[in-house]
């Protein structure tokens, strides 16, 4: 599980790459989210545009992150999921939990509208 964290447009963008399948990096990701919360950075966009495969552990990572941000008074949205990942979100009904946007720009605009 690889990811990059960047900040743009008053949002934190976490871009995952490759396979999102959990493992030891899941704890590192959770720690990163807590650091962001400590820095009062609570508007997070998860960019799934470069994710090739996601399993149930990957879904668990996303749900854990979503819950962490929500409990801290923030929000985590996803963008650019391909058709396979989008169908996985539909089957698991998580499409109803996450705000999902086709593009990064739409996700950023979502946070701009809230201000």
TAPE-V286901 format. One record per residue. PSI is psi in whole degrees, -180 to 180 (999 if undefined). OMEGA is omega in whole degrees, -180 to 180 (999 if undefined). Layout:
BEGIN
psi->(PSI:PSI)
omega->(OMEGA:OMEGA)
END
This chain:
BEGIN
psi->(116:144:155:144:128:163:126:149:35:19:157:128:122:113:112:151:146:-132:134:94:17:-143:-165:-25:-18:-41:-40:-43:-44:-42:-38:-42:-41:-34:-44:-43:-43:-30:8:36:96:11:104:133:126:114:113:13:-27:15:127:-33:144:134:-170:-33:-37:-42:-39:-38:-46:-44:-41:-43:-42:-48:-42:-48:-41:-43:-24:4:16:-166:142:126:164:155:160:28:135:179:-40:-45:-38:-40:-34:-42:-35:-46:-39:-1:10:-15:-25:-18:-48:140:126:132:146:-39:161:-39:-40:-39:-42:-43:-34:-44:-33:-36:-28:-21:999)
omega->(179:176:175:177:176:178:177:173:-179:178:171:-180:177:-177:177:179:175:-178:179:-172:177:-178:-176:180:180:179:177:178:179:178:178:179:179:175:179:180:179:179:-179:176:-169:175:-171:175:175:-180:-179:-175:-178:177:-179:-175:176:177:-177:177:176:176:178:178:179:-180:178:178:178:-179:179:-178:-179:180:179:-179:-180:180:176:178:178:177:173:175:178:-174:-179:-178:177:179:175:177:179:-179:-178:-179:179:176:179:-178:-176:162:-177:-178:-179:-176:176:-179:178:179:178:180:178:-179:177:-179:-176:-176:999)
END
